[in-house]
Each structure stands twice: as structure tokens, then as C-alpha cells.
């Protein structure tokens, strides 16, 4: 998966600590002179690294106020602004297709097991 950045690229080593917002993690440790860094794991299967200090300040403000819905709205609007609406929608489509495929496979396996049970196989 290609790294996607909101802000300047930085070394991504370190420990990532979960925040109160499920998809957002804050980096602790890492290398000397490392920038503040958050990693956002999108529910659509993408990882975004955030180093832009204005964006981080805004995210931390939301975290302090426990405004988690606003964090999601803010980050997803940044993702759409930076990477484009089309890419965002395509990624959502891929995730939906993946979930449907998994559901189809699970359903098929379940039916096969039921048929085997009925036939005594």
C-alpha cells in the first residue's frame, strides 16, 4: 500500500498509541527530531499519515473536547480535498465489493456445510 501524507513526509518509525477516536493513532517515540505524527486508518482500507501542524492542532483540539464526529468529518474532508473525490469514491466501492465478496463466500460455505450435514457426508 502506498503511503499517503497530509503534510510533509517523515520517518514513520515509532510506537503508535490509540486515541479515543478508533481510527486515529498518535506516534510516540521514533527517531530524534521526528515531527508530531498521527496515523489515520480509514474504514475503507487506507492509511494516511498526518504531519501538518495546523491539522494536528485542530485534531488535538477535537480530541480534548471529545468531538469525535468532527474529527472524522475533518479528516475525511481533508482526504477528499487532497486526494480527490473520485479516488475516495473508488476506494469506498472497492471496500463494499470486498465485503460483499466475503459475505458471498461465507454464505456459500455455510450452505455447503448444511448440504453435507443433510446428506450425511
C-alpha distance (Angstrom), angle and dihedral (degrees) to the residues before:
residue distance angle dihedral
X1 . . .
X2 3.78 . .
X3 3.79 115.7 .
X4 3.79 112.8 -114.3
X5 3.78 119.2 -156.7
X6 3.77 136.5 -160.1
X7 3.78 98.7 -167.2
X8 3.78 130.5 2.9
X9 3.78 120.4 -25.4
X10 3.78 115.4 -103.7
X11 3.76 138.5 172.0
X12 3.81 106.9 -72.2
X13 3.80 97.3 -156.1
X14 3.77 119.0 119.9
X15 3.76 138.5 72.5
X16 3.78 119.3 -57.3
X17 3.79 115.1 -144.4
X18 3.81 119.5 -160.5
X19 3.79 116.9 -117.2
X20 3.78 126.3 -150.5
X21 3.80 85.9 -90.2
X22 3.83 106.9 80.1
X23 3.80 98.4 -139.8
X24 3.81 96.9 42.9
X25 3.81 126.8 82.2
X26 3.80 130.3 -178.1
X27 3.80 120.0 -142.2
X28 3.76 117.7 -127.0
X29 3.78 124.3 -176.3
X30 3.75 117.6 0.7
X31 3.78 124.5 132.8
X32 3.79 129.3 -18.8
X33 3.82 115.2 -81.4
X34 3.80 91.2 14.5
X35 3.79 116.9 162.3
X36 3.76 123.2 -118.0
X37 3.77 104.6 -86.4
X38 3.78 136.8 -171.6
X39 3.78 125.8 -172.8
X40 3.80 117.9 -149.2
X41 3.81 115.0 -160.7
X42 3.77 103.8 -159.5
X43 3.78 117.1 -143.3
X44 3.81 84.8 -125.8
X45 3.80 94.2 66.0
X46 3.80 102.1 -95.2
X47 3.80 129.5 120.3
X48 3.78 120.3 -146.2
X49 3.80 123.7 -169.9
X50 3.78 115.5 -151.0
X51 3.81 122.7 -158.4
X52 3.82 101.7 146.5
X53 3.80 103.4 120.7
X54 3.83 94.9 -146.9
X55 3.79 90.8 52.4
X56 3.81 92.0 46.4
X57 3.82 91.2 49.1
X58 3.81 89.4 53.1
X59 3.82 92.4 46.8
X60 3.81 91.5 49.4
X61 3.80 90.0 48.8
X62 3.82 89.0 54.5
X63 3.81 90.9 46.9
X64 3.81 92.6 52.2
X65 3.81 90.5 49.9
X66 3.84 90.4 43.4
X67 3.80 90.5 -125.1
X68 3.79 96.6 152.5
X69 3.80 97.6 159.9
X70 3.81 88.4 54.9
X71 3.82 90.1 52.4
X72 3.80 91.1 56.4
X73 3.79 93.0 45.2
X74 3.80 91.4 47.9
X75 3.81 96.6 47.2
X76 3.80 95.4 43.2
X77 3.81 90.3 48.9
X78 3.83 88.5 52.2
X79 3.81 90.6 49.0
X80 3.80 91.2 51.1
X81 3.80 91.7 45.5
X82 3.81 94.5 48.6
X83 3.81 102.5 35.6
X84 3.81 102.1 25.0
X85 3.76 137.6 -107.9
X86 3.81 94.1 -98.9
X87 3.81 93.9 57.4
X88 3.80 89.8 46.1
X89 3.82 92.6 51.7
X90 3.80 92.3 45.0
X91 3.82 89.8 53.1
X92 3.81 90.4 50.7
X93 3.81 89.5 49.7
X94 3.80 91.1 51.1
X95 3.80 91.6 50.2
X96 3.81 92.2 49.5
X97 3.81 91.1 48.5
X98 3.81 90.3 49.5
X99 3.81 91.7 50.9
X100 3.81 92.3 47.4
X101 3.80 90.9 48.8
X102 3.80 90.9 50.6
X103 3.80 90.2 48.6
X104 3.80 91.2 49.9
X105 3.80 91.7 50.3
X106 3.81 92.6 47.3
X107 3.81 90.6 49.0
X108 3.79 91.8 48.4
X109 3.83 92.0 50.2
X110 3.80 90.7 48.2
X111 3.82 92.1 51.5
X112 3.80 91.4 47.5
X113 3.80 90.1 52.6
X114 3.80 91.6 49.1
X115 3.81 92.3 48.9
X116 3.82 90.7 48.9
X117 3.79 90.3 49.4
X118 3.81 92.2 49.7
X119 3.82 91.9 47.0
X120 3.78 91.7 44.9
X121 3.79 93.6 -121.9
